[in-house]
């Protein structure tokens, strides 16, 4: 159902519509759904936006670039009746869909899960105080040091190891540098002034590409790889994600890397890429208290 949005919302008027859309989407494209019970909600990934089935009407959680759904203004008795009618079948459907999906994952515990992302809508933003470290890269260096939450550094080490493994498979060596375009930045989520970005916690990174050096003397390229790739070269998301011809190998590297990371539930929870608005030129990875995966177009999943 490309172009559709799966919606299950708070109001009684939306109950039947929500059940129908949720059921249709889960049947036609179950891999679009990722669930995880965390901070009081079941997260559901729809076609064009990520939406939540709120299990607690006092809970508000930002879904990245999309607004949170507020239930505090709904009459409690009406809400309870609607949710009781709606959530049992939807929860069962969501769990079944998650089990069918290779992208589903049970979220592990993470130190920032209990940290509030809510801030005042005006004035200078004040981000929560967390332990930040400068990190240059362990397995592979970043082109310049990153400033991240100390717990996120451990996730980056795992990420670097996956990059190394995939690069050796494709090119016969690991990249010399990982190019990033952002880590810590105390700011609100664009368009939603009451919530901070994961970058405001040092809990996210934007990856634009990879720089490869010359193939070491005595090493061999993988079978079928052009000899021109013995020289140094650069791989960039914007240029190579959909690369054709001589650039097809770079597309294969980026997409293999993305799939390998998606398959791991112990590295990143949110993985965004070219199929997500505003991410044609980079991957966004973070460890939010929910899981969202939006990297590939529907025909590539």
C-alpha positions, 0 to 999 in steps of 0.5 A: 500500500505505497502512499498509505498511512496506518492509523490507530488513534485516540477518538471513538470516531477513529476506532473502526477506521483504525482497526480497518487500516491497521488490519489491512496494512498488517496483512498486505505489508507486515514488514512495515510494522515494528512493535516494542512495548516501551515507555507506555506505548506500542510503536507501530510504523506506518507507510508514511509516518510512525504512529503510536497506540497509546496504552496510557492516556497520560503518556506523550511520546514524540515519534521523531519528526512527527507530532505526539498524539495527546489523549489528556483532553479525551473524557476518561470514561469514553477513552477507556471504553474505546481503548478496551474495544480497540487495543486487544485486537490491535495488540494481538495483530501488532505482536503477530506482525512483529513476529512475522517481520525480520525488522522487529526487535525487543528493545534492550535496556538503555540508560537514557530510556527514562530521560524525559525528552519534553522541554518548554516550547519557547526560549532557549532549549535546556537539554538534560545533563548526560555524560558526554565524551569525545570519541574518535573511533575504535575499529574505524576512525571518524573524519573528526571526533564525535561528541556523544553520550558515553553509552552511545559510544559503545553502540558506535563501536559495534557499528564500526565493526559491522562497517568493517565486516561489510566493507571487507566483503565488498571491497577487500578492506575497511574504510579509513574514515567514516564521514558524519555530519552531526552528533551532539547538538542541543536542539528541539525536533524541527516543527515540534518545539516541546521535544528535544532531538536525540542529538540533544542527548548525544544519542544519535549520529548522522552518517554521510559516507565512507572514505577508503584508502588504497588497497594494501600491498599484497592484498587482493580485491574480492572476485569480480571487483574492478581493479580501479577500486585498488585506488582510494575512493569515496562512498557517499549516500547522496551519490551512491545509494542508487548507484548504477553501472560502475557505481553499483558496487557502492550501492551494494555496500551501502544497502548491505550495511543498512540491512546488516544493521537493521538485523541487529537489535543491539546497536541502533533502535532508530534507523532512517535513510533515503526512504525517510523525508530529508534523509537522501544524503545520510543515515540517521541512527539513534537509541531512542526508547522506541524502534523505527526503521525507515531506510528502504523503499517498499520495493526494496524490502 
